[in-house]
Amino acid sequence: MTNSSCVVVCAGGQARLFTLEPAELPELESGPNLVPREEVSSELVGEHGAALWSDLKTGRNRSAAAGAAHGYDDHRERHAEEYDRRFAQQVAERTLAMAHHRQVRQVILVAHGQCLGHLRQAFQGQFRNGTDLVEVTKDLGKLKPHEIHAHLARERLLPERSGPRRAVG
């Protein structure tokens, strides 16, 4: 089954994978539609404080005897980076499997900042079959599928949705 596009929207430790599908009944339905296919989530990414650490502030500790504070480095940033990289790798693996299975020609990655950087690294050199990888630096994680579709259509990355096609006769 050939499909033209796969869209990956990643934000806050959540990734949603979509495919662009034509309307099943074009005479009655609008289309094409961005259809949710899979979600990948990480309990660790986006909740670096509460999920990973019992002490939410880094570099602070109190001596029980004197009550004086002293600083230390507990390497939280390095651990958080590693969790982010693992999550991006997991997203890339799921996306690659779906892209291969559905024979997509375009993968659109939508993420913001550091998340996009980790995804870029995870996808590097993965598409050798002519599939295009397009990056969009935006946080669209809270949007509904039709809102994501509308945004990507405005950016000319996906076709606009059109109304039902009426039979001419």
N, C-alpha and C positions, 0 to 999 in steps of 0.2 A: 504494500500500500504506500504509494508515493504521496508525500505531503510537502508543501512548500516551506513552511516555517514552524520553528519551535521557539517559544519565548520563555526565558527564565527570569523571574522577578525575585530578587534576593534582598532581604532587609531584616535586621534584628534577629539573626539566627533562624530565619524561616526562608525557605525557597519554594516558590510555586512554579511548576513546569506546565506549560500550555502548548497546545498545537492549534494551528489555524485550520479550521475545517469549513468546507462549503456547507451551505444550508441543505438539510436533508430533502426538503421540498421547496425548491426555489420559487415556485409559484405562490406559496403560502407564507414563507418565512424570509426574514432578512438574513443577510449573510455577506461575507463569511463570518464565522464566529470564533472567538478565542475560547477554546475548551480546556478546562482544568484537567490535567492528567495525573499529576503526582505532586506530593508535598514532601520536602525534606526539611527536617528540623533538628536543631541542636539545642539541647537544654543548657549547654555551656556557653554558646556564643550569645552575646547581647545581655547576659546576666552575669558578667564577670564578677561582680561583687558577691551577691547573696548565694549564688549557686556554687561558687568555687571557694570562697574564703569565709572563715568564721569571724575574722576581724576585717571589717569593710574598709578600713583606712590602712594604706600601706605606709611603712616606714615609721610606725609609732609603737612603742612598747613602754611599759612602766616597770620600773624596778620595784618589787614588793617591799624591800627594806627601806629604801631612801625616798621613794615616791618620785624620783627624778625621771624625766623622759629621756630616752635615747633613740636615735634613728637606726634603722637597719634596712637592708635591701632584701626583700623576700622574692624577688624575681617575678613578680606578678605580671608585668608587661610581657616578658618573654613567654610565660605560660599562656597568657591570653592570646598572643600571636600564634602560638602553636595550635591552640584550639580553633582559631579562625582558619588557619591553613588546612587543618583536618576537615573542617566543615566544607570549605571550598572544594577540596578534593572529593568529598562525598557527593556534593552537588554536581561536579563535573562527571563523575562516574555514572550517576543516574541519568544525566542529560545525554551523555554519549551513548548509553544503552538505548535510550528512547529515540535519539536521532538515527541511530543505526537501524533499529527495528522499523521505524516509520519512514526511513529513507528521506529525511529532510534535506533541503538544499541551503537553508539559512537558519542559524541559531542566533537569536537576539538576547544578549545578556543585559539585564537592567538592574543596576545596583549603584550604590553611592560610595565614593571615596575608597577607603581601605578595603572594603568588601570586594569592590570591582577589581582592585589590584590583586587580591588573593585568587579570585576567579580567573583572571587573565593568566596568572602563573599556572593554575591547575589545568587550563585548557591549552596551554602552549604546545604547539606541534601535534595536537590530537586529531585534527581534521586533515586527512590526506586524500579524501575522496572528492574534493571539489566543494565541500560544504563551506559556506561563508560564515564567519563569526563576526557579528556586529555588536559593538559596545555602546550602551546608553548610560550616561552618568546622571541618574535621577533616582530618587527614592519614591518608588511607586508601590511600596509594600502594602499599604493600607487600602489601595484602590481595588474596586471590583473588576472582574474580567472585561466587561464592556468599557469601563473607564480606561483601563490599560490599553485596550485596543484603540480607542479614540485617540489617546495620546500618541501612540506609535504611528497611527495613520496620519496625524498632523505632522509628524516628523518624516513622513513618506517612507516609513519602514515596513508598513503593512498596508494592504488595500483598504479603502474606506468600506464600511458596511453599506449595503444598498438594500432597498426595500424589496418586497416580493416581486418577482417577474410575472407579468400578466401575459397569458397566452394571446397571441395575435391571431384573429381568425374571423 
